[in-house]
Amino acid sequence: MTFLVMRYDKYAAKTNKSRIAEKKLIGLSVLCGSVGVLLGMYMYSVHKTNKLKFSLGVPLILVAQIAFFVYVVYINK
């Protein structure tokens, strides 16, 4: 889902339509959509790759999600 949101945001940027707020994109990333945001950032050459909160923040969110998953599935028995 977040991949498609990033695709729409790129489309909106090219066509001067209303963009999706960065806070919403980060929020979607936190809600287990970090892989889609990462893929969208790099597949669509989104300018957000130049912003620290995206280039560093989204990968850190992904690492935290993976750590949480590992904890819940394998460690917390």
N, C-alpha and C positions, 0 to 999 in steps of 0.2 A: 504494500500500500504506500509506504513512504517513498519508494522508488518512483511511483506514478505521481506523487505529490511534487517531488523534485523535478520531474519531467514537465509538469504543468507550470511550475514556477519559472522554468527556463523559457517555456512558450510565452508566458505572460511577460517576461522581461523583453523578449524579442518583439512582441506585438503591442507594447505599451499598455498592457492591461494591468489590473490590480494584482499586486504581488502577494505572496504569503509571508507573513511576518516571521522574522528570524526566531523569535521566541516560540512560535508555533512549531517551526521546523525542529528546533532543539527539543521541545516538549514531545513531539512525535518520536524523535530519536530515543528519548528516555523511555518511552512506552514501548520498548522492544522493536523499534524500527530503525535502529542504528545501521544495520547492514544496508537497508534500502537507501538511507540518506547517503552513506558512503559511496555506494555504487552510483547513485544519481549525481553526486558531486563530481565524480571523475568521468562518468560516461557522457554527461551533458556539458562538460567543461564549465561548470557553474563557477562564477566569480567567488563564491563562498569558500573555495579552496584556499583563497588568499587570506581569509579571516581566521584568526587564531582560535576563536571559539568553535569553529567548524573543523579546521585542519587538525587541531589537537583535541578539542572537546569531544567530538563524535567518536574518534577511535578510543578515547578513554572511557566513554560511555559503553562502547562495545566490550572492552576488556572487563568492565565492571559487571556487565550482563553475563558474560561467559563465566566469570568467577562466581557470581550468584548461582547460576545454573549448576555448575560443578558442585558447589556447596550443597545445594538442595538435593541434587540427584545422588551424589556419591558420598558426601561426608556426613551429612545430617541424617543418619539412619536411626 
